[in-house]
């Protein structure tokens, strides 16, 4: 768990200290005494490359500070190097950040990238489907939004918050669909009165 949540600044400070101690011990004593420090530096560096700052950014995002979360997420070197689930969460976070700023096209691109990755669980997959459904509902593309809620409904969701969000979103889409149908029906009646 330490590897997932360690602050990136602390991580690089530890890597630096391990490298310095590794070099000093290699030069003054021998390589075998410095090996633990070299290994620690390599493990911390590889951990950062494969996991990035996704966990910390997600935590900051949960606390509601989108700007700080975006800055922390930007510290990830390359999302393509991230381990699968971390890459999916990276894309979800980027999509959520863009969506919160009403940058719908950018949000759609990030969320579509997340949708294409195998998620660690159905909860994450459902979260992506709900984000996409919300996005399309905002664009008033109700059939596409409904399609994404159907995909979410087929998943085995164990998280209560995600289940509740799905129910709420389905209600919004259903209500909007009924309102739209009533509008069309009333428009048709007005047209008939006009022709009569």
Buried (B, 14 or more C-beta within 10 A) or exposed (E): EEBEEBEBEEBEEBBEEBBEBBEEBBEEEEEEBBEEBBEBBBEBBEBBBBBBBBBBBBEBBEEEEBEBBBEBBEEBEEBEBBEEBBBBBBBBBBBBBBBEEEBBEBBBBBBBBBBEBEBEBBBBBBBBBBBBBBBBBEEEBBEBBBBBBEBBEEBEBEBEEBBEBBEEBBEBBEEBBEEEEEEEEEEEEEEEEEEE
